Amino acid sequence: MAQPLNPNNYSTINDEINTLLTSGAYSGITFTLYTDSNQTTIVTTESGPVQNETISQISQTNSYTNAENQIVPSTLTLYFNDGTSVTVTDGVENYWYVLSGTVFQPRTFGSA
């Protein structure tokens, strides 16, 4: 089931990622972003669809008042391994996400 992606649920996303990674079954996390909770349309950026993109970093900026006394809304930025990113601004973009774990593939080196 898709969950809303916004700066207010950063800690929930972080907890979900930590749960997947600490299970020991996954070596990475992928995100798929949708424009709706029913997962019918995948978000497309200038780099293409945001589907099964491997996450390298997530950052959050809280809202603040700038020098012109204007309130700047909070943002959440997802950075992907391919060098692309998606920024979600609170109250502007309405995206939904699905997390998946990249299954850990054990390897052996050399022969016994």
OpenMM code with the backbone's topology and positions (N, CA, C; nanometers):
from openmm import Vec3, app, unit

residues = "MET ALA GLN PRO LEU ASN PRO ASN ASN TYR SER THR ILE ASN ASP GLU ILE ASN THR LEU LEU THR SER GLY ALA TYR SER GLY ILE THR PHE THR LEU TYR THR ASP SER ASN GLN THR THR ILE VAL THR THR GLU SER GLY PRO VAL GLN ASN GLU THR ILE SER GLN ILE SER GLN THR ASN SER TYR THR ASN ALA GLU ASN GLN ILE VAL PRO SER THR LEU THR LEU TYR PHE ASN ASP GLY THR SER VAL THR VAL THR ASP GLY VAL GLU ASN TYR TRP TYR VAL LEU SER GLY THR VAL PHE GLN PRO ARG THR PHE GLY SER ALA".split()
positions = [
    Vec3(0.0838, -0.1173, 0.0000),
    Vec3(0.0000, 0.0000, 0.0000),
    Vec3(0.0889, 0.1244, 0.0000),
    Vec3(0.0560, 0.2195, -0.0805),
    Vec3(0.1346, 0.3421, -0.0904),
    Vec3(0.1082, 0.4326, 0.0296),
    Vec3(0.2140, 0.5014, 0.0730),
    Vec3(0.2067, 0.5941, 0.1851),
    Vec3(0.2323, 0.7357, 0.1334),
    Vec3(0.1730, 0.8378, 0.1974),
    Vec3(0.1987, 0.9746, 0.1510),
    Vec3(0.3448, 1.0136, 0.1741),
    Vec3(0.4024, 1.0807, 0.0759),
    Vec3(0.5401, 1.1283, 0.0858),
    Vec3(0.5366, 1.2779, 0.1098),
    Vec3(0.5770, 1.3174, 0.2293),
    Vec3(0.5845, 1.4596, 0.2608),
    Vec3(0.6848, 1.4791, 0.3743),
    Vec3(0.7318, 1.6018, 0.3924),
    Vec3(0.8331, 1.6266, 0.4957),
    Vec3(0.7873, 1.5910, 0.6370),
    Vec3(0.6584, 1.5894, 0.6605),
    Vec3(0.6073, 1.5619, 0.7948),
    Vec3(0.6222, 1.4165, 0.8365),
    Vec3(0.6388, 1.3248, 0.7405),
    Vec3(0.6531, 1.1839, 0.7783),
    Vec3(0.7953, 1.1317, 0.7547),
    Vec3(0.8926, 1.2220, 0.7623),
    Vec3(1.0327, 1.1834, 0.7462),
    Vec3(1.0730, 1.0735, 0.8442),
    Vec3(1.0357, 1.0873, 0.9704),
    Vec3(1.0761, 0.9882, 1.0703),
    Vec3(1.0127, 0.8526, 1.0427),
    Vec3(0.8908, 0.8503, 0.9898),
    Vec3(0.8252, 0.7240, 0.9544),
    Vec3(0.9005, 0.6552, 0.8409),
    Vec3(0.9379, 0.7320, 0.7398),
    Vec3(1.0135, 0.6763, 0.6269),
    Vec3(1.1474, 0.6223, 0.6775),
    Vec3(1.2147, 0.6994, 0.7622),
    Vec3(1.3429, 0.6583, 0.8176),
    Vec3(1.3281, 0.5275, 0.8961),
    Vec3(1.2239, 0.5171, 0.9766),
    Vec3(1.1996, 0.3952, 1.0540),
    Vec3(1.1739, 0.2752, 0.9621),
    Vec3(1.0966, 0.2959, 0.8554),
    Vec3(1.0688, 0.1871, 0.7604),
    Vec3(1.1980, 0.1383, 0.6944),
    Vec3(1.2822, 0.2320, 0.6553),
    Vec3(1.4097, 0.1962, 0.5927),
    Vec3(1.4974, 0.1196, 0.6918),
    Vec3(1.5078, 0.1701, 0.8137),
    Vec3(1.5895, 0.1030, 0.9152),
    Vec3(1.5385, -0.0375, 0.9449),
    Vec3(1.4083, -0.0557, 0.9504),
    Vec3(1.3507, -0.1878, 0.9754),
    Vec3(1.3894, -0.2851, 0.8642),
    Vec3(1.3790, -0.2403, 0.7388),
    Vec3(1.4165, -0.3272, 0.6270),
    Vec3(1.5652, -0.3615, 0.6304),
    Vec3(1.6496, -0.2613, 0.6507),
    Vec3(1.7940, -0.2845, 0.6466),
    Vec3(1.8441, -0.3671, 0.7647),
    Vec3(1.7886, -0.3453, 0.8826),
    Vec3(1.8356, -0.4195, 0.9993),
    Vec3(1.7819, -0.5625, 1.0039),
    Vec3(1.6909, -0.5961, 0.9137),
    Vec3(1.6416, -0.7344, 0.9078),
    Vec3(1.7508, -0.8294, 0.8594),
    Vec3(1.8514, -0.7742, 0.7906),
    Vec3(1.9603, -0.8562, 0.7380),
    Vec3(1.9288, -0.9207, 0.6037),
    Vec3(1.8072, -0.9057, 0.5573),
    Vec3(1.7672, -0.9686, 0.4315),
    Vec3(1.7891, -0.8784, 0.3100),
    Vec3(1.8134, -0.7494, 0.3356),
    Vec3(1.8208, -0.6538, 0.2247),
    Vec3(1.9527, -0.5760, 0.2280),
    Vec3(2.0051, -0.5486, 0.1099),
    Vec3(2.1295, -0.4733, 0.0992),
    Vec3(2.1065, -0.3290, 0.0560),
    Vec3(1.9845, -0.2944, 0.0229),
    Vec3(1.9521, -0.1594, -0.0197),
    Vec3(1.8020, -0.1402, -0.0204),
    Vec3(1.7610, -0.0169, -0.0460),
    Vec3(1.6200, 0.0186, -0.0467),
    Vec3(1.5872, 0.0888, -0.1782),
    Vec3(1.4741, 0.0518, -0.2378),
    Vec3(1.4286, 0.1209, -0.3575),
    Vec3(1.2959, 0.1906, -0.3289),
    Vec3(1.2752, 0.3001, -0.3991),
    Vec3(1.1528, 0.3790, -0.3894),
    Vec3(1.0834, 0.3775, -0.5247),
    Vec3(0.9523, 0.3692, -0.5217),
    Vec3(0.8703, 0.3991, -0.6382),
    Vec3(0.7737, 0.5071, -0.5934),
    Vec3(0.7651, 0.6154, -0.6700),
    Vec3(0.6768, 0.7267, -0.6362),
    Vec3(0.5562, 0.7283, -0.7291),
    Vec3(0.4409, 0.7579, -0.6714),
    Vec3(0.3157, 0.7637, -0.7462),
    Vec3(0.2500, 0.8994, -0.7254),
    Vec3(0.1608, 0.9338, -0.8177),
    Vec3(0.0863, 1.0590, -0.8053),
    Vec3(-0.0422, 1.0404, -0.7261),
    Vec3(-0.0743, 0.9152, -0.6906),
    Vec3(-0.1973, 0.8869, -0.6169),
    Vec3(-0.1784, 0.7662, -0.5252),
    Vec3(-0.2641, 0.7540, -0.4266),
    Vec3(-0.2532, 0.6450, -0.3296),
    Vec3(-0.2900, 0.5098, -0.3886),
    Vec3(-0.3602, 0.5080, -0.5015),
    Vec3(-0.3982, 0.3819, -0.5660),
    Vec3(-0.2881, 0.3240, -0.6535),
    Vec3(-0.1747, 0.3916, -0.6602),
    Vec3(-0.0568, 0.3462, -0.7347),
    Vec3(-0.0855, 0.3253, -0.8833),
    Vec3(-0.1622, 0.4172, -0.9420),
    Vec3(-0.1957, 0.4029, -1.0832),
    Vec3(-0.0991, 0.4761, -1.1758),
    Vec3(-0.0395, 0.5863, -1.1292),
    Vec3(0.0497, 0.6642, -1.2146),
    Vec3(0.1821, 0.6884, -1.1440),
    Vec3(0.2917, 0.6442, -1.2060),
    Vec3(0.4257, 0.6644, -1.1510),
    Vec3(0.4715, 0.8062, -1.1812),
    Vec3(0.5330, 0.8698, -1.0825),
    Vec3(0.5874, 1.0049, -1.0990),
    Vec3(0.7001, 1.0002, -1.2013),
    Vec3(0.6984, 1.0952, -1.2933),
    Vec3(0.8042, 1.1057, -1.3933),
    Vec3(0.8719, 1.2416, -1.3780),
    Vec3(1.0041, 1.2399, -1.3727),
    Vec3(1.0824, 1.3628, -1.3670),
    Vec3(1.1552, 1.3784, -1.4999),
    Vec3(1.2385, 1.4820, -1.5105),
    Vec3(1.3166, 1.5009, -1.6331),
    Vec3(1.4109, 1.3840, -1.6584),
    Vec3(1.4396, 1.3054, -1.5545),
    Vec3(1.5277, 1.1890, -1.5679),
    Vec3(1.4524, 1.0614, -1.6017),
    Vec3(1.3202, 1.0672, -1.6016),
    Vec3(1.2391, 0.9490, -1.6310),
    Vec3(1.1520, 0.9110, -1.5130),
    Vec3(1.0875, 0.7931, -1.5207),
    Vec3(0.9992, 0.7501, -1.4125),
    Vec3(1.0768, 0.7170, -1.2855),
    Vec3(1.0179, 0.7485, -1.1714),
    Vec3(1.0794, 0.7191, -1.0418),
    Vec3(1.0231, 0.5837, -0.9970),
    Vec3(1.0818, 0.4790, -1.0520),
    Vec3(1.0344, 0.3433, -1.0277),
    Vec3(1.1518, 0.2552, -0.9874),
    Vec3(1.1424, 0.1936, -0.8698),
    Vec3(1.2476, 0.1074, -0.8166),
    Vec3(1.3841, 0.1751, -0.8188),
    Vec3(1.3858, 0.3005, -0.7794),
    Vec3(1.5108, 0.3773, -0.7724),
    Vec3(1.5790, 0.3480, -0.6392),
    Vec3(1.7080, 0.3153, -0.6437),
    Vec3(1.7828, 0.2863, -0.5221),
    Vec3(1.8185, 0.4162, -0.4515),
    Vec3(1.7843, 0.4220, -0.3250),
    Vec3(1.8056, 0.5407, -0.2424),
    Vec3(1.9482, 0.5440, -0.1900),
    Vec3(2.0117, 0.6607, -0.1958),
    Vec3(2.1425, 0.6761, -0.1335),
    Vec3(2.1360, 0.7679, -0.0114),
    Vec3(2.0372, 0.8598, -0.0111),
    Vec3(2.0278, 0.9548, 0.0998),
    Vec3(1.8902, 1.0205, 0.0989),
    Vec3(1.8446, 1.0591, 0.2170),
    Vec3(1.7223, 1.1380, 0.2313),
    Vec3(1.7551, 1.2556, 0.3215),
    Vec3(1.7087, 1.3747, 0.2841),
    Vec3(1.7296, 1.4899, 0.3715),
    Vec3(1.5990, 1.5665, 0.3880),
    Vec3(1.5872, 1.6310, 0.5022),
    Vec3(1.4686, 1.7091, 0.5342),
    Vec3(1.5116, 1.8479, 0.5764),
    Vec3(1.4387, 1.9486, 0.5304),
    Vec3(1.4591, 2.0858, 0.5754),
    Vec3(1.3276, 2.1332, 0.6355),
    Vec3(1.3316, 2.1763, 0.7592),
    Vec3(1.2102, 2.2267, 0.8247),
    Vec3(1.1723, 2.3627, 0.7684),
    Vec3(1.0460, 2.4002, 0.7841),
    Vec3(1.0027, 2.5321, 0.7386),
    Vec3(1.0715, 2.6394, 0.8232),
    Vec3(1.0863, 2.7558, 0.7637),
    Vec3(1.1517, 2.8669, 0.8333),
    Vec3(1.1049, 2.9984, 0.7727),
    Vec3(1.1359, 3.1071, 0.8401),
    Vec3(1.1036, 3.2404, 0.7906),
    Vec3(1.2306, 3.3015, 0.7344),
    Vec3(1.2255, 3.3443, 0.6075),
    Vec3(1.3449, 3.3984, 0.5428),
    Vec3(1.3655, 3.5463, 0.5767),
    Vec3(1.4681, 3.6062, 0.5170),
    Vec3(1.5041, 3.7456, 0.5466),
    Vec3(1.3945, 3.8445, 0.5073),
    Vec3(1.3088, 3.8039, 0.4115),
    Vec3(1.1983, 3.8911, 0.3689),
    Vec3(1.0725, 3.8671, 0.4521),
    Vec3(1.0879, 3.7932, 0.5627),
    Vec3(0.9781, 3.7601, 0.6537),
    Vec3(0.8702, 3.6741, 0.5877),
    Vec3(0.9110, 3.5922, 0.4909),
    Vec3(0.8195, 3.4988, 0.4261),
    Vec3(0.8463, 3.3589, 0.4797),
    Vec3(0.7402, 3.2829, 0.4970),
    Vec3(0.7557, 3.1455, 0.5453),
    Vec3(0.7921, 3.0561, 0.4272),
    Vec3(0.9039, 2.9858, 0.4415),
    Vec3(0.9490, 2.8903, 0.3399),
    Vec3(0.9051, 2.7520, 0.3888),
    Vec3(0.8249, 2.6796, 0.3084),
    Vec3(0.7745, 2.5496, 0.3545),
    Vec3(0.8844, 2.4441, 0.3652),
    Vec3(0.8583, 2.3437, 0.4458),
    Vec3(0.9542, 2.2351, 0.4636),
    Vec3(0.9643, 2.1512, 0.3357),
    Vec3(1.0793, 2.0848, 0.3197),
    Vec3(1.1023, 1.9995, 0.2034),
    Vec3(1.1626, 1.8668, 0.2463),
    Vec3(1.1452, 1.7694, 0.1616),
    Vec3(1.2049, 1.6380, 0.1777),
    Vec3(1.2683, 1.6036, 0.0436),
    Vec3(1.3970, 1.5691, 0.0439),
    Vec3(1.4667, 1.5373, -0.0805),
    Vec3(1.5165, 1.3939, -0.0755),
    Vec3(1.4832, 1.3181, -0.1797),
    Vec3(1.5308, 1.1811, -0.1971),
    Vec3(1.6433, 1.1840, -0.2991),
    Vec3(1.7592, 1.1307, -0.2621),
    Vec3(1.8737, 1.1218, -0.3528),
    Vec3(1.8897, 0.9761, -0.3941),
    Vec3(1.9053, 0.9540, -0.5234),
    Vec3(1.9157, 0.8187, -0.5754),
    Vec3(2.0585, 0.7874, -0.6192),
    Vec3(2.0907, 0.6592, -0.6275),
    Vec3(2.2269, 0.6156, -0.6633),
    Vec3(2.2703, 0.6597, -0.8015),
    Vec3(2.1769, 0.6885, -0.8910),
    Vec3(2.2143, 0.7297, -1.0261),
    Vec3(2.2447, 0.8789, -1.0363),
    Vec3(2.2462, 0.9490, -0.9209),
    Vec3(2.2798, 1.0909, -0.9198),
    Vec3(2.1599, 1.1834, -0.9315),
    Vec3(2.0399, 1.1293, -0.9496),
    Vec3(1.9203, 1.2119, -0.9591),
    Vec3(1.8594, 1.2307, -0.8205),
    Vec3(1.7652, 1.3230, -0.8117),
    Vec3(1.6967, 1.3467, -0.6848),
    Vec3(1.5553, 1.3979, -0.7120),
    Vec3(1.4721, 1.3865, -0.6103),
    Vec3(1.3360, 1.4397, -0.6144),
    Vec3(1.3148, 1.5157, -0.4847),
    Vec3(1.2661, 1.6397, -0.4956),
    Vec3(1.2356, 1.7199, -0.3778),
    Vec3(1.0852, 1.7400, -0.3690),
    Vec3(1.0326, 1.7129, -0.2515),
    Vec3(0.8902, 1.7298, -0.2246),
    Vec3(0.8752, 1.8469, -0.1281),
    Vec3(0.7972, 1.9462, -0.1686),
    Vec3(0.7718, 2.0636, -0.0860),
    Vec3(0.6362, 2.0485, -0.0190),
    Vec3(0.6334, 2.0681, 0.1099),
    Vec3(0.5106, 2.0532, 0.1867),
    Vec3(0.4007, 2.1430, 0.1303),
    Vec3(0.2862, 2.0838, 0.1001),
    Vec3(0.1721, 2.1583, 0.0487),
    Vec3(0.1772, 2.1864, -0.1001),
    Vec3(0.2826, 2.1412, -0.1695),
    Vec3(0.2940, 2.1675, -0.3139),
    Vec3(0.2790, 2.0380, -0.3924),
    Vec3(0.3731, 1.9438, -0.3742),
    Vec3(0.3651, 1.8152, -0.4434),
    Vec3(0.2863, 1.7163, -0.3582),
    Vec3(0.2068, 1.6345, -0.4239),
    Vec3(0.1324, 1.5285, -0.3560),
    Vec3(0.1743, 1.3958, -0.4147),
    Vec3(0.2767, 1.3364, -0.3551),
    Vec3(0.3282, 1.2079, -0.4013),
    Vec3(0.3013, 1.1004, -0.2975),
    Vec3(0.3024, 0.9776, -0.3442),
    Vec3(0.2857, 0.8600, -0.2594),
    Vec3(0.4018, 0.7671, -0.2909),
    Vec3(0.4461, 0.6902, -0.1919),
    Vec3(0.5631, 0.6061, -0.2124),
    Vec3(0.5390, 0.4620, -0.1699),
    Vec3(0.6181, 0.3739, -0.2305),
    Vec3(0.6253, 0.2342, -0.1896),
    Vec3(0.7732, 0.2010, -0.1770),
    Vec3(0.8120, 0.1498, -0.0598),
    Vec3(0.9492, 0.1062, -0.0356),
    Vec3(0.9610, -0.0419, -0.0641),
    Vec3(1.0752, -0.0817, -0.1173),
    Vec3(1.1055, -0.2232, -0.1363),
    Vec3(1.2502, -0.2458, -0.0974),
    Vec3(1.2776, -0.3629, -0.0457),
    Vec3(1.4145, -0.3979, -0.0125),
    Vec3(1.4810, -0.4680, -0.1292),
    Vec3(1.6081, -0.4382, -0.1522),
    Vec3(1.6885, -0.5101, -0.2505),
    Vec3(1.7453, -0.6321, -0.1791),
    Vec3(1.7061, -0.7502, -0.2255),
    Vec3(1.7441, -0.8737, -0.1564),
    Vec3(1.8955, -0.8889, -0.1539),
    Vec3(1.9474, -0.9181, -0.0354),
    Vec3(2.0906, -0.9391, -0.0160),
    Vec3(2.1333, -1.0662, -0.0874),
    Vec3(2.2363, -1.0565, -0.1695),
    Vec3(2.2891, -1.1712, -0.2426),
    Vec3(2.4234, -1.2109, -0.1828),
    Vec3(2.4261, -1.3185, -0.1023),
    Vec3(2.5549, -1.3631, -0.0453),
    Vec3(2.6514, -1.4030, -0.1570),
    Vec3(2.7781, -1.3767, -0.1348),
    Vec3(2.8792, -1.4102, -0.2349),
    Vec3(2.9902, -1.4905, -0.1699),
    Vec3(3.0535, -1.5737, -0.2500),
    Vec3(3.1724, -1.6447, -0.2039),
    Vec3(3.2884, -1.6034, -0.2925),
    Vec3(3.4062, -1.6002, -0.2346),
    Vec3(3.5240, -1.5589, -0.3077),
    Vec3(3.6263, -1.6713, -0.3034),
    Vec3(3.6781, -1.7035, -0.4192),
    Vec3(3.7797, -1.8083, -0.4274),
    Vec3(3.7193, -1.9466, -0.4076),
    Vec3(3.8024, -2.0443, -0.4008),
    Vec3(3.7556, -2.1804, -0.3788),
    Vec3(3.8275, -2.2398, -0.2580),
    Vec3(3.7607, -2.3335, -0.1941),
    Vec3(3.8166, -2.3933, -0.0726),
    Vec3(3.9069, -2.5087, -0.1052),
] * unit.nanometer
topology = app.Topology()
chain = topology.addChain("A")
for resn in residues:
    res = topology.addResidue(resn, chain)
    for name in ("N", "CA", "C"):
        topology.addAtom(name, app.Element.getBySymbol(name[0]), res)
